[in-house]
Amino acid sequence: MTRLGALLAVLIPVFLATSGMAHEIRPAYLDMRETAPHEFAVVWKVPAQGDMRLGLYASLPKPCIEKAEPVRSIVNGAYLERRTVACAGGLRGGEIGINGLKSTMTEALVRIEYANGDTEVVRLMPDAPSFVAAGAQTSLEVAQTYFLLGADHILSGLDHLLFVLALMLLIRGRWMLVKTITAFTIAHSITLAGASLGYFSLPQKPVEATIALSIAFVANELIKTKPGERRLSESYPWVVAFAFGLLHGFGFAGALKEIGLPQSDVPLSLLTFNLGVEAGQLIFVAMVLVLVRAANALIAMPPAPARQIGAYMIGTAAMLWLIPRIASLAA
């Protein structure tokens, strides 16, 4: 992996150009629970910044009528709207959609829990902002939704990807790469599971700031490398991956909780979301390895200067994330 730096002239500008976007594309969430025959308690959650919220609005089937004025609030960076609706004839066969979703880069998760215990979980995207309620789903269909959420989360989580890329620059040999990725996987799975199940937690904003700091740390280790010498982080990159993987797991858990998933969905969502994260991570690693082969054939650059250039560019991207995240803590 010492020639990975030859690829950074292509990869790192992408991270720099989108550095302010890491974890900013948050999903909206519509939760509907049947509390009486054809009557539903509705919670509508939309990403917000201060008093400003995304212009997204839940659209329910025409037979659904509000029984009382909605209760609105803004809590922890999200606009919340709670209401009770009566849907004559039930939801089955009715169209549920999110108005305004087509003009955004975000997505929405809709979860319906019926009185008989059946659930329906649907992921809506800008190109598919509505669906027709089926009345129930199989466990496989629900699992598929959470799996895709996990894969998309890490593939759009540029800070997590840049951390993995920085680790790959430290690695000498494929066996060490396997050990390092495995250590990172085990570590973030531990904290993702523990935080999602409520055994421990950390505030999300400090976690996001420290994740950016972890990238800067690895970049600093890369800058300090010298030919013929191996720092502890180079000899045992799996230790670095495990230590910071615990922290990144809190970031994944925060994303899962941000969606607003109820406790009854935690076992299934936790397993399949984590599997999705691992799949996305492996896709990224495989993509980098393929691009490295292509770069090695096209770009002639000595390994040491390439690593140094990569280290400075990674560190710059990390600081572009770290500064606003620290500023948000102070605010």
Beta strands, then each sheet from edge to edge (+ up, - down):
strand 1: 28-36
strand 2: 39-49
strand 3: 52-53
strand 4: 57-59
strand 5: 64-66
strand 6: 71-75
strand 7: 78-87
strand 8: 95-99
strand 9: 108-113
strand 10: 119-124
strand 11: 130-132
sheet 1: 3+ 2- 1+ 9+ 10-
sheet 2: 3+ 2- 7+ 5-
sheet 3: 3+ 2- 7+ 6-
sheet 4: 4+ 8- 11+
end
